């Protein structure tokens, strides 16, 4: 044991850990052509490995119904929803403000509007080439309390998705069902900033496509962090454009209006070879596909 070389720095220790991790884990995301049994799913959970089920949700009523805008308009008629609006589709993004060069973590402008208006806007952005509108994305909750099935903005759509994922139900959350069932709707320019969740996710692609760029918890140690000022997008009333407004710093804000953000974004000006060295895994979901994403990925 004394002959084993010991790391002399944190960087060397991380490099050794990463090398060992990569030697023991696949450099691709497993793709299944059928849903796993609960026991098979438990094995993936224990390995902390993501996987995709191609067509795993193809029998969900939502996959057939939600592709029809008329159906969504009819079901959601008269309902207001929360909408995140940004100039570039980059909600929660790290932005270098061109006015002063300061790095900011910018939250979207959040507004309430009729769902039918929002849906028409998204459809227009996709169908009309050169449409000069701002980009929007939406996250809402179908279920806020998996036990009580609380009423939410999207309750009319709840019957189109199962109450839980059968193969995951008995493995995650002690068999009590999901903590939440969320709904996202955006256009082809909608993006999500690099982040990680402290809980497991099961993503279902209902309509369209979405590309994920994933990093394991081990390899995310190489990302590093830097400080960015907390801010949000606002409408520029005078010119009809956009501005970035810093958050007001309260007395209880220990970070004085700043937040740690990743020092780099996967794929930002990088080629495939460099992404592979960084440990980035890419996967695209198509209609009816399911992605299991472990905690902290």
Buried (B, 14 or more C-beta within 10 A) or exposed (E): EEEEEEEEEEEEEBEEBBEEBBEEBEEEBBEBEEBBEEEEBBEBBEBBBBBBBBBBBEEBEBBBBBEEBEBBBEBBEEBBBBBBBBBBBBBBBBBEBEEEEEBBBBBBBEBEBBBBEBBEBBEEBEEEEEEEEBBBBBBBBBBBEBEEBEEBBBBBBBEBBBBBBEBBBBBBBEEEBBBEBBBEBBBEBBBBBBEBEEEBBBBBBBBBEBEBBBBBEBBBBBBEEEEBBBBBBEBEEEEEEBBBEBBEEEEEEEEEBBBEBBEBBBBEEBEEEEBEEBBBBBBEBEBBBBBBBBEBB
